[in-house]
Amino acid sequence: MGIEFIRKKAKTYRRRWDIGRRDLGTADLFTKEPTCVARLLPFDLAHSADIQVGNVVIVEASGGILVARVGLNEIARAEHPPSEILSAVQNSCGIAKGTIEQVHGLARVAEISLC
């Protein structure tokens, strides 16, 4: 009698679980969306850098500077980054992901957002 009861009610429990999962994923008036504001930082481009807006780069902390790389090639560096950004990159094992937001070709400067 116990196993018959479980088999009979198992569908009800599973369906109820699915309804609860659906309710958790439905936004309402009090739902707060997490926001992440990326910090833009100007980097001086290397002479051989060939990048476009939207490219993903790896930013490494090297001493007191930040170096942006694509693969193993250094494409840009920030000589005097703000201390809070430098410490944030150093605290994340010395590596962060960046996205190129703007490229100023004449000035040889790229604005890279760090997340």
C-alpha positions in Angstrom: 0.0 0.0 0.0 2.9 2.4 0.7 4.5 2.1 -2.8 1.2 2.4 -4.5 0.5 5.7 -2.8 4.0 7.0 -3.8 3.5 6.0 -7.4 0.1 7.5 -7.6 1.2 10.8 -6.1 4.6 11.0 -7.7 3.3 12.9 -10.8 1.6 15.4 -8.6 4.7 16.2 -6.7 6.8 16.5 -9.8 4.3 18.8 -11.5 4.2 20.9 -8.4 7.9 21.2 -8.4 7.9 22.3 -12.1 5.2 25.0 -11.3 7.4 26.3 -8.4 10.4 26.4 -10.7 8.4 28.3 -13.3 7.2 30.8 -10.7 10.9 31.4 -9.6 11.8 32.3 -13.2 8.9 34.7 -13.7 9.7 38.4 -13.0 7.3 40.4 -10.9 7.2 43.9 -9.5 9.7 43.2 -6.8 12.3 41.3 -8.9 15.7 42.9 -8.7 18.0 42.3 -11.6 21.7 42.2 -10.9 23.6 45.0 -12.6 27.2 45.0 -13.5 28.8 48.3 -14.5 32.0 47.7 -16.3 34.9 50.1 -15.8 36.4 51.7 -19.0 40.1 52.1 -18.9 42.3 53.7 -21.7 45.1 51.5 -22.9 48.0 52.7 -25.2 48.0 50.5 -28.3 51.2 48.7 -29.4 52.4 49.5 -33.0 51.5 46.1 -34.3 48.1 46.0 -32.7 45.2 45.1 -35.1 42.0 45.2 -33.1 38.3 46.1 -33.6 35.5 47.1 -31.3 34.0 44.1 -29.6 37.1 42.0 -29.5 37.7 40.1 -26.3 41.1 40.5 -24.7 42.9 39.1 -21.6 44.2 41.8 -19.2 47.1 40.8 -17.0 48.6 42.6 -14.0 52.4 42.9 -14.4 53.9 44.9 -11.6 52.1 48.2 -11.5 50.8 48.1 -15.0 48.0 46.3 -16.9 48.8 44.5 -20.2 46.1 43.5 -22.7 46.8 40.5 -24.8 45.2 38.5 -27.6 46.6 35.1 -27.3 50.3 35.6 -26.5 50.6 38.9 -28.3 50.6 42.1 -26.3 48.3 44.6 -28.0 48.1 47.4 -25.4 49.2 48.5 -21.9 48.0 50.9 -19.2 51.0 52.4 -17.5 49.2 54.1 -14.6 45.8 52.4 -13.9 43.7 53.4 -10.9 44.7 51.5 -7.8 41.3 50.0 -7.3 41.2 48.5 -10.8 44.8 47.2 -10.4 44.1 45.6 -7.1 40.9 44.0 -8.4 42.8 42.4 -11.3 45.6 41.3 -8.9 43.0 39.8 -6.6 41.5 37.7 -9.4 44.7 35.8 -9.9 46.3 38.6 -11.9 44.0 38.0 -15.0 40.7 39.6 -16.1 38.6 39.5 -19.2 38.2 42.7 -21.1 36.2 43.9 -24.1 37.3 46.6 -26.5 34.7 49.3 -26.5 36.3 52.0 -28.6 39.5 52.4 -30.7 41.0 55.8 -31.4 43.3 55.1 -34.3 45.1 58.5 -34.5 45.8 58.6 -30.8 46.7 54.9 -30.7 44.4 54.5 -27.7 41.8 51.8 -27.0 39.1 51.9 -24.3 38.8 48.5 -22.7 36.0 47.6 -20.3 36.9 45.2 -17.5 34.3 42.9 -15.9 
